[in-house]
Amino acid sequence: MDPVRQVMDAVADADTGNELYGAFAPLYDIFFAERCDYDTLATFVSDRAPAGARSVAVGACGTGRLLARLADRYDRAVGLDRSAAMLRLAGGRTDTALVRADLRTVVAPGAFDLFTVTGNSLAHLPAGAPDGVRTAFERAAESLRSGGTLVCDFMLTDSLMNGYVTEDTVETDRCRVERRVVTRVEDRGADDLGAAGRYDYEFTMTDRRTGETARAEASLPVRVFEPEALPGVALSAGFTEAALVDPPTPYGGGLVARVPE
């Protein structure tokens, strides 16, 4: 079947509720293939790896575009994601190992030299809960070998503005994808790390060949962080060094942390 037709049918039939990354996985893949420079992101991550690094875990690997690039740079790569739909697309892009796992429940003691979580994936960890970003950092630290490094990006607290609307369009030879996002603030002081809210998504996909359109909506919790708070969280989670960095992504914040030698 025509791949554009497949995506449009999936969007039209989706009953997403709060699950943006299930039936929408192919649509997500098309959109971010045009919006994200994965080659630059892969270099950003690799440049911060420890000397002699041979293995990498890509947390919340999504459809595998960053994972595939990092797999070419290391002897061993593993992609982790809690969405089966995302992992199915990743499996068509790379033959590296894929594991269905949540960032908060990963169990891989001392398995990797490098652990990365980008694409604003920390935004979907719950606020005001004991199993949020703190636990994710603990699992990442446990998964690293001595001297291993965590690299991640995140959204800044100031970026969460109630009623803020963003509209983006990407176009390929065959389709146009329009995305509209409305931000809602739900808890300005959700915890000591930042704030919590919700993104209301509206996607419209148009087949440029036939003019047909498919439209779908989803709502997803989101959280943002006070940048000064995250290095302290990393240190309390088992890292001995933690520093803020500027990532090549639009989310505003980045963190590099290392476990002891």
Residue pairs with C-beta under 8 A, 6 or more apart in sequence:
3 26
4 174
4 175
4 207
4 209
5 207
6 26
7 26
7 27
7 30
7 175
7 205
8 205
8 207
8 212
8 214
9 214
10 23
10 24
10 26
10 27
11 23
11 24
11 27
11 203
11 205
11 214
11 215
11 216
12 214
12 216
13 23
14 22
14 23
14 24
14 216
15 23
16 22
16 23
16 24
16 216
16 217
16 218
17 218
17 219
18 218
18 219
18 220
18 221
19 218
20 28
20 201
20 218
20 220
21 28
21 62
21 83
21 85
21 86
22 83
22 84
22 85
23 85
23 216
24 203
24 216
24 218
25 63
25 83
25 85
25 86
25 88
25 89
26 89
27 177
27 203
27 205
27 216
28 62
28 63
28 86
29 62
29 63
29 65
29 89
30 170
30 172
30 175
30 177
30 205
31 168
31 170
31 177
31 179
31 203
32 62
32 63
32 65
32 119
33 65
34 170
34 171
34 172
35 168
35 170
36 65
36 119
36 249
37 248
38 65
38 66
38 69
39 69
40 248
41 66
41 69
41 118
41 247
41 248
41 249
42 66
42 69
42 70
42 73
44 151
44 247
44 248
45 56
45 66
45 70
45 114
45 116
45 118
45 151
46 70
46 73
46 114
48 149
48 151
48 245
48 256
49 56
49 113
49 114
49 149
49 151
50 113
50 114
50 147
50 148
50 149
50 258
52 113
53 74
53 113
53 114
53 148
53 149
54 74
54 75
54 76
54 113
55 74
55 75
55 76
55 77
55 78
55 111
55 112
55 113
55 114
55 145
56 70
56 71
56 73
56 74
56 76
56 77
56 78
56 112
56 113
56 114
56 115
56 116
57 77
57 78
57 79
57 80
57 106
57 108
57 111
57 112
57 114
57 115
57 116
57 143
58 66
58 67
58 70
58 77
58 78
58 79
58 80
58 116
58 117
59 80
59 81
59 103
59 106
59 115
59 116
59 117
59 121
59 136
59 140
60 80
60 81
60 82
60 103
60 117
60 118
60 119
60 121
61 67
61 79
61 80
61 81
61 86
61 87
61 90
61 98
62 81
62 83
62 86
62 89
62 90
62 119
63 86
63 89
63 90
63 93
64 79
64 86
64 89
64 90
64 91
64 93
64 94
64 98
65 93
66 116
66 118
66 119
67 77
67 79
67 90
67 93
67 94
67 96
68 90
68 93
68 94
68 96
70 77
70 116
71 77
71 94
71 96
74 113
74 114
76 97
77 94
77 96
77 97
78 96
78 97
78 98
78 99
78 108
78 111
78 112
79 87
79 90
79 94
79 96
79 97
79 98
79 99
80 98
80 99
80 100
80 101
80 103
80 106
81 87
81 90
81 98
81 100
81 101
82 100
82 101
82 102
82 103
83 100
84 100
87 98
87 100
90 98
91 98
103 117
103 121
103 125
103 136
103 139
103 140
104 125
104 131
104 132
104 135
104 136
104 139
105 139
106 139
106 140
106 143
107 139
107 142
108 142
108 143
109 142
109 143
110 142
110 143
110 144
110 145
110 146
111 143
111 145
112 143
112 144
112 145
112 148
113 144
113 145
113 147
113 148
113 149
114 144
114 148
114 149
114 151
115 140
115 143
115 144
115 148
115 149
115 150
115 151
116 150
116 151
116 152
117 136
117 140
117 150
117 151
117 152
117 153
118 151
118 152
118 153
118 247
118 249
119 153
119 249
120 153
120 154
120 155
120 249
120 251
121 152
122 133
122 136
122 152
122 153
122 154
122 155
122 223
122 225
123 154
123 155
123 222
123 223
123 224
123 251
124 220
124 221
124 222
124 223
125 132
125 133
125 136
125 223
126 132
126 221
126 223
127 187
127 190
127 191
127 193
127 194
127 195
127 196
127 223
128 187
128 190
128 191
128 196
132 191
132 223
133 193
133 225
133 230
133 233
134 233
134 236
134 237
137 150
137 233
137 234
137 237
137 238
137 239
137 257
138 237
138 238
140 150
140 237
141 150
141 234
141 237
141 238
141 239
141 257
141 259
142 238
144 150
144 259
145 259
146 259
146 260
146 261
147 258
147 259
147 260
147 261
148 258
148 259
149 256
149 257
149 258
149 259
150 234
150 239
150 255
150 256
150 257
150 258
151 254
151 255
151 256
152 254
152 255
153 247
153 249
153 251
153 253
153 254
153 255
154 224
154 225
154 227
154 230
154 251
154 252
154 253
154 254
154 255
155 222
155 223
155 224
155 225
155 251
155 252
155 253
156 224
156 225
156 226
156 227
156 251
156 252
156 253
157 194
157 195
157 224
157 225
157 226
159 224
159 251
159 252
160 183
160 185
160 195
160 197
160 222
160 224
161 183
161 185
162 183
162 184
162 185
162 197
163 182
163 183
163 184
164 182
164 183
165 180
165 181
165 182
165 183
166 179
166 180
166 181
166 183
167 178
167 179
167 180
167 181
168 178
168 179
169 176
169 177
169 178
169 179
170 176
170 177
171 177
171 208
173 208
174 207
174 208
174 209
175 205
175 206
175 207
175 208
176 205
176 206
176 208
177 203
177 204
177 205
177 206
178 203
178 204
178 205
178 206
179 201
179 202
179 203
180 201
180 202
180 203
181 199
181 200
181 201
181 202
182 199
182 200
183 197
183 198
183 199
183 200
183 222
184 197
184 198
184 199
184 200
185 195
185 196
185 197
186 196
186 197
186 198
187 195
187 196
187 197
188 195
189 195
190 196
190 223
192 229
193 223
193 225
193 226
193 229
193 230
193 233
194 223
194 224
194 225
194 226
194 229
195 223
195 224
196 221
196 222
196 223
196 224
197 221
197 222
197 223
197 224
198 219
198 220
198 221
198 222
199 219
199 220
199 222
200 217
200 218
200 219
201 217
201 218
201 219
201 220
202 215
202 216
202 217
203 215
203 216
203 217
203 218
204 213
204 214
204 215
205 213
205 214
205 215
206 212
206 213
207 213
225 253
227 244
227 253
228 244
230 242
230 244
230 253
230 255
231 242
231 243
231 244
231 255
231 257
232 242
234 242
234 255
234 257
235 242
235 257
238 259
239 257
239 258
239 259
240 258
240 259
240 260
241 257
241 258
242 255
242 256
242 257
242 258
243 255
243 256
243 257
244 253
244 254
244 255
245 254
245 255
245 256
246 254
247 253
247 254
